[in-house]
Every structure is written in structure tokens, then in C-alpha cells.
Amino acid sequence: MKKKLIALAAAGALAVPVAASAQGTNVTIFGRVQAEYSLVDFAGTPSQGSLQDNSRSSRWGLHVTEDLGNGLRANARLEFGLNTGSGSATTPREQWVGLSSNEWGEIRFGRLQSPFKDFAGGQTIDPFAYTTLQAAGSGGTMTASANGLGAGANTFLNSAIRYDSANIEGFSFSGVLLPGDSNSLDPLQNGSIFSGLYPGGLGSNGNTGGRNGEFDGQAAAKYHVDVDGFGGFDIFGGYSRDNVNETQKNLVGLRKAEEVWRVGASWAIENFKLSGQYEDINNAIGAATCSTAAALVSNPADIGTSGQCNSAMNVGGDGHTWFASAQYRWGNTTLVAQGGMTRADAGGIYNSARRKADSFTVGAIHNLSKRTSLFGGYQHVYVTNANGAAANDIGGAIAPVYATGNRATYTIGVRHNF
């Protein structure tokens, strides 16, 4: 009997968050495990099918908090990504330390998410975020600048400082500064020959100015209001600036800083929700090609044949994107219909022709419990690109073949949060 009680006590201890011995300090283990079977069918290319977690939704981590008194808290986060099905378990995600207060908000230092990703639009309005159907992979219908490519599921900002304000009468603000004016800072942290050119490599996204890139930054704000009889409204907007670094100037020929403006809104009433956002992109650097996060791939080391993101903008050119989503909750099931487009203007450093991509997605998410859900759906992307893949090359980096053809994606998966 005693052995059974000891075993039950041990199991119970493992089932709750880990609490540190220091008074006032708590360490919580959190995470997510996801797997999906996806079939990606490209025009003129054999279908790519796999059973794993291409969107890198799976992760585990530690969240640390300490009560410092007078409403002030110390916080830290260490998070690592997994890929069920392939055995990958080494992708770094958020890694930061900071301070917070209910009165003035929170400040964080380290490897962070972009406000374009988790604060104002981006992944927050895409119900299929962190799946193969995510909007960031739909021909680039969600994009952001090279200093984090903020809409991507697996993109983060290295060497960053971020401040999130407290909520004041429904209004809140978020800003990030990337002090990357350095002769030796390597944004890829992996010795790549393209270091300092653009974000790339699993787990090492984030330009942070690159070499002599000056200070990059992003700012976003949002406002929430509830109207009797009309539901809740969220309005948001943001600005992102990525300065051209010396490597980009010398190797690629870029001369102007990339600027991205975003505006969007969400409306929710009873079981229905409608969301959308619009972005204007100027002098595309990071938005010129999709990030490793948006390029959901069957084999992460082979993005040339199995990647899923169609390039958004011509390198160094202008354009715009929009995305819209409608959701209806029916019991434990949420039905989703969404779509978007990119329009890349003619021009850029290669004087490329105009191109576009249009997408639509339909699917459903069914909650088996508060922590476990099933999801599935279909997505189609129509690509019109008179340039061919070579026009999307950056320096010595060869653009993948998926930059020119239509694409159909089918997926079904399961997710568990803990």
C-alpha cells in the first residue's frame, strides 16, 4: 500500500508545474506536441507527402517568474522547438529575460517574437497558424520585414529589446529595437556564406541589422472595444523598418531600407469572427523571399523541391498583400474559410516583371478538450509569375522551383498542449 501511495505522489509531482525552492520564484514547464499528414502538390512537380510537424508548432520550454515586490516581477523564458516525425529537437525559439509590472507593462531582452507576429495581426488572426495551412505560406499573404519576418511561425528576432505597454482603456502598444550596428554581428550564427545577407537556417532567423545595418525596429498598436449588441472590435496597425546592411549593399545591390506598413481589424460576435489585414511593402529585403518559417517543407534540408511558400515581392521592389479570415464556432468545432493575395510591382534590383499570388483555404478545427484538438483542410495558391525562378535569386542563393507554379495542399493533424 505504501509503495502505491509513493508512486501516486511521484506521478502527481510530475504532473504539476515545477516550483523552485527560492521563495517567490516559480518555474513552469510548458509545451505543445503536434503531428500532421500533409500532401503538397506543385504544378509540374511530384507531390510531397510527409507525416511530421513541418510548421514547427511542437515545442517545450521553461517560464520563470519571481515576485520582486511592489508589483514588480522578474521574468525569463527558455523555449526549444521540436519536429515530430523527423526527430529534430534542437531549434531554439524564444530565449529572453525581463521585468514586468501591471502598471507600466513589460520589457524583455534577448531572442524574441516580433509584434508583427504575436501582437498586432499576423499569427493572432490566422486560426491555422502553426499548421501547413498557415497564411504566411500562402504565396506570402502575410509578410513582414527582414528584422524578424514577423508573420512567420518559426521566425524570431535575435539581439532584440521589446516593450509591451499595459492595457489602458482598451489601448496597448508594443515596440522592438534591434541594435544591430556591428561589424561582427552574425545574424545567422551558423557560419553561412550568406551571413549578414538575410535571415535563414532553422532556429536562427532574425537579421538584427546584420553588418553595419544600423538600428532596425518595429512598432505596433491596437485598440479593443466591446459594443452592446454588436460584439467586440479590435483595430491594429504597425510599422517595420529594416536598414540595408553592408553585405546587402555590396553583394546584392540593395540601397534603400525596407519599410512595411500594416493595418487591420477583427470583429467577433457570438460564434462568428471576421479578421483581416493589409500591408504595404517598400524596397523589399526580407519580404522578397519567404522565410524558413513560411517555407513549410517535407524535408527541412531540401527547400528547393518541397518548400511551400511562393515568393512575395521582387527583390528590392514594392508591393502589397492582404489577408482575410472568417470563422464560425459550432459546438466544439470551428469552421474556417480564408484567403488573400500578394501583388508584387514590377521593378527591384533585377528590374523584374510584375507578379501575383492568390490563395484560398477551407478547413475545420475540432476541440476534443481544452488541450487537445484535431484539424484539417485544403489550400490552393494560384501563382502568376512571368519572371521564372531565377528572378527571385538573391546574390548567390538560388530561388527554389516553387516560386513559379500553382500549389494545392491537403492536411490533417492532431495537437496537444501541456
LOTOR-225060 format. One line per field, with one value per residue (C-alpha): residue in three letters; x, y, z negated. Coordinates in steps of 0.02 Angstrom, whole numbers, plus 50000, padded with zeros to 5 digits. Layout:
code <- c(ALA:...)
x <- c(X:...)
y <- c(Y:...)
z <- c(Z:...)
***
This chain:
code <- c(MET:LYS:LYS:LYS:LEU:ILE:ALA:LEU:ALA:ALA:ALA:GLY:ALA:LEU:ALA:VAL:PRO:VAL:ALA:ALA:SER:ALA:GLN:GLY:THR:ASN:VAL:THR:ILE:PHE:GLY:ARG:VAL:GLN:ALA:GLU:TYR:SER:LEU:VAL:ASP:PHE:ALA:GLY:THR:PRO:SER:GLN:GLY:SER:LEU:GLN:ASP:ASN:SER:ARG:SER:SER:ARG:TRP:GLY:LEU:HIS:VAL:THR:GLU:ASP:LEU:GLY:ASN:GLY:LEU:ARG:ALA:ASN:ALA:ARG:LEU:GLU:PHE:GLY:LEU:ASN:THR:GLY:SER:GLY:SER:ALA:THR:THR:PRO:ARG:GLU:GLN:TRP:VAL:GLY:LEU:SER:SER:ASN:GLU:TRP:GLY:GLU:ILE:ARG:PHE:GLY:ARG:LEU:GLN:SER:PRO:PHE:LYS:ASP:PHE:ALA:GLY:GLY:GLN:THR:ILE:ASP:PRO:PHE:ALA:TYR:THR:THR:LEU:GLN:ALA:ALA:GLY:SER:GLY:GLY:THR:MET:THR:ALA:SER:ALA:ASN:GLY:LEU:GLY:ALA:GLY:ALA:ASN:THR:PHE:LEU:ASN:SER:ALA:ILE:ARG:TYR:ASP:SER:ALA:ASN:ILE:GLU:GLY:PHE:SER:PHE:SER:GLY:VAL:LEU:LEU:PRO:GLY:ASP:SER:ASN:SER:LEU:ASP:PRO:LEU:GLN:ASN:GLY:SER:ILE:PHE:SER:GLY:LEU:TYR:PRO:GLY:GLY:LEU:GLY:SER:ASN:GLY:ASN:THR:GLY:GLY:ARG:ASN:GLY:GLU:PHE:ASP:GLY:GLN:ALA:ALA:ALA:LYS:TYR:HIS:VAL:ASP:VAL:ASP:GLY:PHE:GLY:GLY:PHE:ASP:ILE:PHE:GLY:GLY:TYR:SER:ARG:ASP:ASN:VAL:ASN:GLU:THR:GLN:LYS:ASN:LEU:VAL:GLY:LEU:ARG:LYS:ALA:GLU:GLU:VAL:TRP:ARG:VAL:GLY:ALA:SER:TRP:ALA:ILE:GLU:ASN:PHE:LYS:LEU:SER:GLY:GLN:TYR:GLU:ASP:ILE:ASN:ASN:ALA:ILE:GLY:ALA:ALA:THR:CYS:SER:THR:ALA:ALA:ALA:LEU:VAL:SER:ASN:PRO:ALA:ASP:ILE:GLY:THR:SER:GLY:GLN:CYS:ASN:SER:ALA:MET:ASN:VAL:GLY:GLY:ASP:GLY:HIS:THR:TRP:PHE:ALA:SER:ALA:GLN:TYR:ARG:TRP:GLY:ASN:THR:THR:LEU:VAL:ALA:GLN:GLY:GLY:MET:THR:ARG:ALA:ASP:ALA:GLY:GLY:ILE:TYR:ASN:SER:ALA:ARG:ARG:LYS:ALA:ASP:SER:PHE:THR:VAL:GLY:ALA:ILE:HIS:ASN:LEU:SER:LYS:ARG:THR:SER:LEU:PHE:GLY:GLY:TYR:GLN:HIS:VAL:TYR:VAL:THR:ASN:ALA:ASN:GLY:ALA:ALA:ALA:ASN:ASP:ILE:GLY:GLY:ALA:ILE:ALA:PRO:VAL:TYR:ALA:THR:GLY:ASN:ARG:ALA:THR:TYR:THR:ILE:GLY:VAL:ARG:HIS:ASN:PHE)
x <- c(50000:50142:50227:50066:50049:50229:50204:50046:50134:50279:50160:50066:50227:50273:50101:50108:50221:50394:50415:50589:50643:50684:50545:50435:50510:50410:50469:50334:50358:50250:50241:50148:50159:50086:50091:50003:50000:50019:50015:50083:50051:50150:50117:50243:50323:50291:50181:50271:50191:50250:50193:50279:50270:50332:50267:50372:50221:50290:50396:50438:50505:50527:50443:50518:50439:50494:50394:50508:50379:50284:50200:50366:50409:50564:50528:50628:50588:50686:50597:50651:50561:50532:50483:50381:50414:50593:50671:50729:50732:50862:50776:50790:50635:50607:50751:50740:50744:50645:50542:50354:50226:50037:50056:50182:50191:50338:50513:50612:50791:50854:50781:50601:50446:50400:50248:50200:50184:50103:50033:49952:49882:49998:49980:49850:49715:49757:49665:49779:49937:50070:49998:50035:49885:49952:49929:50115:50146:50003:50102:50161:49988:50063:50235:50347:50522:50690:50712:50614:50497:50367:50221:50316:50283:50465:50545:50616:50715:50891:50978:50818:50736:50547:50424:50238:50133:49996:49817:49743:49558:49574:49731:49902:50069:50218:50388:50550:50725:50863:51030:51125:51253:51403:51548:51549:51368:51318:51127:51133:51250:51299:51447:51345:51424:51266:51288:51229:51128:50958:50881:50897:50936:50823:50810:50925:50807:50822:50928:50956:51035:51170:51339:51331:51144:51110:50964:50811:50643:50458:50311:50129:49972:49798:49631:49489:49311:49150:48989:48823:48732:48872:49009:49193:49305:49495:49588:49777:49920:50109:50268:50430:50596:50745:50901:51010:51172:51342:51335:51168:51236:51393:51331:51152:51148:51010:51018:50861:50790:50640:50481:50320:50156:50015:49834:49696:49544:49442:49258:49184:49001:48931:49001:49061:49228:49295:49476:49587:49744:49830:50015:50110:50290:50427:50603:50580:50729:50665:50493:50570:50577:50484:50568:50615:50462:50341:50427:50346:50444:50436:50623:50692:50861:50785:50683:50724:50597:50474:50454:50282:50295:50289:50399:50303:50397:50529:50698:50714:50541:50373:50204:50062:49974:49808:49729:49550:49479:49303:49270:49111:49109:48985:48993:49171:49210:49270:49239:49364:49366:49505:49610:49724:49837:50006:50041:50225:50254:50374:50549:50676:50862:50834:50704:50586:50412:50253:50191:50049:49983:49805:49753:49602:49591:49447:49452:49399:49470:49386:49424:49424:49463:49538:49711:49687:49620:49606:49623:49621:49585:49631:49726:49756:49875:49868:50034:50062:50249:50317:50495:50533:50627:50793:50720:50698:50881:50971:51158:51223:51066:50963:50775:50678:50568:50406:50419:50333:50193:50019:50003:49872:49892:49793:49824:49753:49832:49820:49887:49906:49955:50029)
y <- c(50000:50119:50085:50130:50292:50338:50301:50409:50551:50545:50545:50693:50790:50765:50820:50995:51143:51133:51258:51319:51315:51500:51598:51691:51607:51489:51386:51318:51183:51211:51147:51077:50917:50914:50799:50813:50719:50843:50818:50964:50956:51078:51112:51010:50936:50768:50781:50797:50699:50675:50641:50762:50942:51050:51211:51183:51200:51073:51144:51137:51266:51343:51503:51584:51718:51799:51921:52068:52162:52324:52249:52216:52043:51967:51851:51735:51611:51469:51379:51248:51182:51001:50914:50757:50628:50681:50679:50860:50935:51073:51225:51375:51482:51622:51649:51807:51890:52042:52141:52174:52272:52285:52474:52505:52340:52226:52244:52095:52069:51927:51820:51875:51865:52011:52121:52089:51906:51894:52066:52157:52039:51907:51739:51809:51820:51659:51510:51393:51474:51342:51218:51179:51287:51446:51608:51651:51509:51553:51644:51767:51834:51880:51956:52075:52141:52053:52104:51951:51922:51944:51842:51678:51534:51497:51667:51764:51923:51899:52026:52123:52235:52235:52337:52298:52428:52395:52397:52570:52586:52456:52532:52449:52473:52363:52412:52322:52388:52284:52368:52283:52415:52300:52248:52070:52025:51868:51857:51676:51615:51467:51521:51527:51613:51719:51781:51960:51948:51886:51776:51591:51423:51331:51420:51566:51688:51873:51999:52121:52244:52124:52202:52391:52380:52519:52502:52410:52422:52384:52468:52415:52471:52400:52451:52341:52394:52299:52372:52314:52211:52223:52116:52156:52254:52254:52381:52368:52439:52434:52494:52397:52464:52357:52456:52391:52317:52324:52144:52176:52334:52253:52079:52113:52295:52350:52534:52580:52525:52409:52482:52388:52469:52362:52397:52275:52235:52093:52083:51947:51922:51766:51617:51717:51805:51903:51964:52043:52145:52243:52277:52399:52345:52459:52411:52228:52143:52005:52009:51972:51786:51683:51642:51468:51477:51507:51382:51232:51086:50896:50891:51048:51023:51021:51179:51182:51047:51032:51208:51282:51472:51568:51723:51879:52028:52062:52090:52275:52310:52369:52286:52246:52098:52067:51926:51893:51755:51703:51582:51504:51404:51259:51170:51109:51134:51293:51306:51414:51498:51620:51687:51825:51891:51968:52096:52125:52280:52274:52334:52296:52267:52142:52251:52102:52092:52109:51951:51897:51754:51722:51592:51518:51396:51297:51182:51145:51134:51016:51028:50860:50951:51115:51048:50927:50965:50892:50999:50979:51067:51114:51261:51316:51451:51525:51600:51715:51745:51790:51801:51619:51560:51644:51819:51777:51733:51839:51854:51675:51600:51507:51525:51361:51295:51326:51512:51492:51361:51339:51233:51126:51072:50944:50912:50828:50833:50823:50942:50930:51075:51049)
z <- c(50000:49955:50121:50214:50116:50153:50339:50343:50254:50377:50526:50453:50429:50611:50670:50596:50638:50562:50419:50375:50194:50186:50104:50228:50382:50494:50642:50756:50888:51042:51219:51368:51470:51645:51795:51963:52125:52268:52455:52556:52743:52853:53035:53135:52979:52894:52739:52573:52431:52253:52076:51957:51895:52038:51960:51802:51689:51567:51428:51244:51126:50954:50898:50743:50634:50471:50366:50327:50225:50254:50408:50498:50568:50647:50794:50906:51043:51125:51267:51394:51548:51598:51760:51729:51863:51901:51728:51730:51556:51561:51637:51520:51502:51376:51255:51151:50980:50924:50799:50790:50694:50704:50704:50843:50941:50984:51055:51122:51184:51295:51434:51453:51560:51670:51630:51812:51765:51594:51552:51699:51831:51903:51816:51696:51830:51925:51849:51949:51883:51846:51970:52153:52199:52118:52213:52204:52327:52444:52576:52444:52400:52232:52231:52135:52143:52130:51949:51895:52042:51908:51978:51991:51872:51837:51856:51709:51680:51615:51505:51475:51345:51337:51235:51216:51129:51003:51070:51042:51081:51218:51297:51294:51381:51425:51492:51529:51560:51639:51603:51744:51791:51776:51886:51819:51780:51874:51880:51938:51801:51909:52016:52176:52325:52331:52153:52140:52300:52245:52109:52138:52059:51940:51775:51820:51904:51866:51958:51813:51934:51993:52027:52014:52033:51908:51789:51853:51768:51766:51681:51667:51577:51553:51479:51415:51381:51342:51410:51338:51466:51594:51518:51494:51612:51624:51731:51753:51854:51863:51945:51977:52040:52090:52139:52278:52212:52296:52359:52443:52524:52591:52638:52691:52739:52620:52574:52477:52310:52316:52242:52206:52152:52082:52039:51992:51887:51809:51766:51656:51612:51529:51629:51780:51808:51957:51969:52099:52128:52266:52287:52398:52430:52497:52552:52505:52423:52310:52388:52557:52521:52393:52229:52172:52061:52203:52318:52236:52302:52304:52282:52196:52281:52456:52478:52663:52706:52563:52497:52490:52491:52654:52651:52605:52680:52810:52726:52685:52757:52692:52674:52556:52475:52392:52294:52232:52122:52070:51927:51859:51698:51699:51533:51511:51696:51782:51969:52063:52233:52277:52417:52475:52610:52647:52782:52821:52927:53073:53033:52898:52919:53061:53148:53130:53205:53102:53017:52904:52796:52740:52613:52527:52382:52306:52156:51978:51802:51679:51493:51405:51242:51184:51227:51372:51546:51721:51877:52065:52227:52405:52477:52656:52716:52891:52944:53093:53111:53282:53214:53181:53029:53073:53048:52864:52834:52704:52731:52742:52662:52793:52780:52763:52902:52806:52843:53010:53000:52928:52772:52684:52503:52403:52219:52064:51892:51704:51571:51382:51268:51096)
***
